[in-house]
Amino acid sequence: MLALGKGWVALQATGDRWDVALVGRAGEDRTLAQHLTLPYAQGVAEDYARNVGAAGLVTPTARWRQQSATDGQRRLMRHLSLPVKPGLTKGEAADLISVAKASRTLRPGRGVAHG
């Protein structure tokens, strides 16, 4: 699951293969690719995010991801009933918040992998 601001790019399990879908905040989705291996599907999702200008959000080594989580992130996590552990980073908080928000939007029964 990759957050894009206006929605998410989600990886959905279809047997031993994966589909890549663009999911809007209202739950609407559009398939970007189908029947891929997991590494290839992750690459497609990351490439899509970079192409729409969200490269800073998907770069795992981005400096901002290593900084301490903000008070606002911690408040939102508590509101979403997510555990707030000591030493939580902005990147970890952002990932947890994205997954929590997206899982409320996605239709039940979808298999989602973290990319």
C-alpha positions in Angstrom: 0.0 0.0 0.0 1.5 3.4 -1.1 -0.2 6.6 -0.1 -0.4 9.2 -2.9 -2.3 12.0 -1.2 -5.4 11.6 -3.2 -5.6 7.8 -2.7 -3.3 4.8 -2.7 -1.6 2.3 -5.0 -2.6 -1.1 -3.7 -1.2 -4.6 -4.4 -4.0 -7.2 -4.4 -3.4 -10.9 -4.2 -4.9 -13.1 -7.0 -3.7 -16.6 -6.1 0.1 -16.6 -6.4 0.0 -13.4 -8.6 -0.6 -9.8 -7.8 -2.7 -7.0 -9.3 -1.8 -3.3 -9.0 -4.7 -1.0 -8.4 -5.1 2.8 -8.0 -7.6 3.3 -5.2 -9.3 6.7 -4.6 -10.4 8.0 -1.2 -14.0 7.2 -2.0 -13.1 3.5 -2.6 -13.2 3.7 -6.4 -10.4 1.8 -8.1 -8.7 1.3 -11.4 -6.5 -1.6 -12.3 -3.0 -0.6 -13.4 -1.5 -4.1 -14.0 -2.5 -7.7 -13.5 -1.1 -11.2 -12.8 2.4 -10.1 -11.8 5.0 -11.6 -9.4 5.1 -9.7 -6.1 8.5 -8.0 -6.8 7.3 -6.9 -10.3 4.0 -5.6 -8.9 5.9 -3.6 -6.2 8.1 -2.1 -8.9 5.0 -1.1 -11.0 3.4 0.5 -7.9 6.6 2.4 -7.0 7.1 3.6 -10.6 3.5 4.8 -10.7 4.0 6.8 -7.5 7.2 8.4 -8.8 5.6 9.3 -12.1 2.8 11.2 -10.3 5.3 13.1 -8.3 5.2 11.1 -5.0 8.8 10.0 -5.2 9.6 11.4 -1.8 6.8 9.4 -0.3 8.1 6.1 -1.7 11.8 6.5 -1.2 12.5 4.2 1.9 15.8 6.1 2.6 14.3 9.6 2.5 15.6 11.7 5.4 12.2 12.7 6.7 11.3 9.0 7.3 14.0 8.7 9.9 12.9 11.7 12.0 10.7 11.3 15.1 7.0 11.1 14.5 5.1 14.4 15.0 2.6 15.0 17.7 0.0 15.2 15.0 0.9 11.8 13.7 0.8 10.3 17.2 -2.7 11.9 17.9 -4.0 10.6 14.6 -2.7 7.1 15.4 -4.4 7.1 18.7 -7.6 8.3 17.0 -7.3 5.4 14.6 -6.7 3.0 17.5 -3.1 2.3 16.4 -0.4 1.5 18.9 2.1 4.3 19.4 5.5 2.8 20.4 8.4 4.8 21.8 11.0 5.8 19.2 8.4 5.8 16.4 9.6 7.5 13.2 7.7 9.7 10.8 8.1 7.1 8.1 6.7 4.3 10.3 3.8 6.5 11.4 3.0 7.5 7.9 3.0 3.8 6.7 0.8 2.7 9.6 -1.6 5.6 9.1 -1.8 5.0 5.3 -2.6 1.3 5.8 -5.3 2.1 8.5 -7.0 4.7 6.3 -6.8 2.6 3.2 -8.2 -0.5 4.9 -11.2 1.5 5.9 -11.7 2.5 2.3 -11.0 -0.8 0.5 -13.7 -3.4 -0.1 -13.7 -6.3 2.4 -11.8 -9.4 1.3 -9.1 -7.7 -0.7 -5.6 -9.1 -0.1 -3.2 -6.2 0.3 0.6 -6.3 0.5 2.8 -3.6 1.8 5.1 -2.3 -0.9 
